[in-house]
Amino acid sequence: MNTYYKILVSAYGLSTFSEGILLPIYAIFVQKVGGDILDAASAVAVYFFIQGGTEIWLHKQNWSYKYRMHLMTGGWLVWLLGIGTYFIIESINTLLLAQILTGLGNAIANPAFDAEFAEKTDKNISEYEYSVFEGLQDISQGIAAVLGGIIATTYGFKTLIFLMIITATISFMLILNYSRIKNNYSAKSA
């Protein structure tokens, strides 16, 4: 497994941890900011509609390949801003803003990430490398689910969201580092 692969797997693992830490108790969080189950369902729907629609439109464009690293880093930054917005949520409107930003960030970054990841896997063991990637995401989300419940119960949602922001920031820094390493390698190869 090469360095590129390891950085990408680590960055994505932390990003799924950041989102997964709130996921199982999301409806409770929405109730804490004054919403109900319908508000929670609507917020999740907004997230998926924004993400799905933007992914299809944005990555259909011809320049998607040429600007892959910009899309990855820019998308990760928008996603990080969305995660950060959770810290200031006080109403359903700010909840929807957080959902829009995280969905938009994922829509911008994920297809570019997937293409980059596919390019960096070892073709001789790609099935194994994909299984490691997928398996680590599941394990990361399982750990996040348990920790999220414990942290929210013991310390409250602000502490939980602060942890989300920290892990999301580390994930973003890994993507920036990946981009820097890749750009340095590309410049030396040219």
C-alpha positions in Angstrom: 0.0 0.0 0.0 1.5 3.3 -1.1 1.7 6.6 0.7 -1.0 8.2 -1.4 -3.4 5.3 -0.6 -2.7 5.6 3.1 -3.3 9.3 3.3 -6.5 9.0 1.3 -7.8 6.2 3.5 -6.9 8.1 6.7 -8.5 11.3 5.5 -11.8 9.6 4.5 -11.8 7.5 7.7 -11.7 10.6 9.8 -14.4 12.3 7.7 -16.7 9.4 8.1 -15.9 9.4 11.9 -16.8 13.1 12.0 -20.2 12.5 10.5 -20.8 9.1 12.1 -20.4 10.4 15.6 -23.7 12.3 15.5 -25.6 10.0 13.1 -27.2 7.6 15.5 -28.4 10.4 17.8 -29.2 12.9 15.2 -33.0 13.0 15.9 -32.2 13.7 19.6 -29.9 16.5 18.5 -32.6 18.1 16.3 -35.0 17.9 19.3 -32.5 19.8 21.4 -32.5 22.7 19.0 -36.2 22.9 18.9 -37.1 20.5 16.1 -39.1 17.3 15.8 -38.8 14.1 13.9 -40.2 15.7 10.8 -37.6 18.5 11.0 -34.9 15.8 11.4 -36.2 13.9 8.3 -36.5 17.1 6.3 -32.9 18.1 7.2 -31.6 14.7 6.1 -33.6 14.9 2.9 -32.1 18.4 2.2 -28.6 17.0 2.7 -29.2 14.1 0.2 -31.0 16.3 -2.4 -28.2 18.9 -2.3 -25.5 16.2 -2.5 -27.1 14.1 -5.2 -28.1 16.9 -7.5 -24.8 18.8 -7.2 -22.8 15.6 -7.8 -24.6 14.8 -11.0 -24.5 18.4 -12.3 -21.0 19.3 -11.2 -19.1 16.2 -12.2 -20.8 16.0 -15.6 -18.8 19.0 -16.6 -15.8 18.5 -18.8 -13.4 20.3 -16.4 -14.0 17.9 -13.6 -10.9 15.8 -14.3 -8.6 18.7 -14.9 -9.5 20.3 -11.6 -9.8 17.1 -9.5 -7.4 18.3 -6.7 -9.2 21.7 -6.5 -12.5 20.0 -6.3 -11.3 17.6 -3.5 -9.7 20.3 -1.4 -12.4 22.9 -2.0 -15.2 20.4 -1.4 -13.5 19.2 1.8 -13.3 22.8 3.0 -17.0 23.5 2.3 -17.7 20.2 4.1 -15.6 21.3 7.1 -17.5 24.6 7.2 -20.7 22.6 7.3 -19.4 20.5 10.2 -18.3 23.7 12.0 -21.8 25.2 11.5 -23.2 22.5 13.8 -21.5 24.3 16.7 -23.7 27.4 16.2 -27.0 25.6 15.4 -29.8 27.2 17.5 -32.7 26.8 15.1 -33.9 24.6 12.3 -32.7 27.3 9.8 -29.1 27.0 10.9 -29.5 23.2 11.0 -30.6 23.3 7.3 -27.6 25.6 6.6 -25.3 23.0 8.1 -26.9 20.2 6.1 -26.6 22.2 2.9 -22.9 23.0 3.4 -22.0 19.4 4.3 -24.0 18.0 1.4 -22.5 20.5 -1.0 -19.0 19.8 0.3 -19.5 16.1 -0.1 -20.9 16.6 -3.6 -17.9 18.6 -4.7 -15.3 16.4 -3.1 -16.5 12.8 -3.1 -16.6 12.0 -6.9 -13.1 13.6 -7.3 -11.9 11.7 -4.2 -13.3 8.4 -5.7 -11.5 9.0 -9.0 -8.3 9.9 -7.2 -8.6 6.9 -4.9 -9.2 4.5 -7.8 -6.1 5.9 -9.5 -3.9 5.3 -6.5 -4.9 1.7 -5.7 -2.4 -1.0 -6.7 -4.1 -2.7 -9.6 -2.7 -6.1 -8.6 -4.4 -6.0 -5.2 -7.1 -3.4 -5.9 -9.9 -5.6 -4.6 -8.1 -6.0 -1.3 -7.3 -2.3 -1.0 -11.0 -1.5 -1.6 -12.0 -4.0 1.0 -9.6 -2.4 3.5 -11.0 1.1 2.6 -14.6 0.0 3.0 -14.0 -2.1 6.1 -12.2 0.8 7.8 -15.0 3.1 7.0 -17.5 0.7 8.7 -15.3 0.2 11.7 -14.7 4.0 12.0 -18.5 4.6 11.9 -19.1 1.9 14.5 -16.6 3.4 16.9 -18.0 6.9 16.2 -21.6 5.7 16.9 -20.6 4.3 20.4 -18.4 7.3 21.2 -21.0 9.8 20.1 -23.6 8.3 22.4 -21.2 8.2 25.3 -19.9 11.7 24.8 -23.3 13.3 24.2 -24.7 11.6 27.3 -21.7 12.4 29.5 -20.6 15.8 28.3 -23.4 17.1 26.0 -23.8 17.9 22.3 -21.4 20.9 22.3 -18.5 18.7 23.3 -19.6 16.1 20.8 -19.7 18.7 18.0 -16.3 20.1 19.1 -14.9 16.6 18.6 -16.6 16.4 15.1 -14.9 19.7 14.2 -11.5 18.5 15.4 -11.6 15.2 13.5 -13.0 17.0 10.4 -10.1 19.5 10.6 -7.5 16.8 10.8 -9.2 15.1 7.8 -9.1 18.3 5.8 -5.4 18.8 6.8 -4.6 15.3 5.5 -6.3 16.2 2.1 -4.3 19.4 1.9 -1.1 17.4 2.7 -2.1 14.8 0.0 -2.6 17.6 -2.5 0.8 19.2 -1.6 2.6 15.8 -1.9 0.9 15.1 -5.2 1.6 18.5 -6.6 5.3 18.3 -5.6 5.6 14.9 -7.2 3.9 16.1 -10.4 6.2 19.2 -10.6 9.3 17.0 -10.2 8.0 14.6 -12.9 7.4 17.4 -15.4 
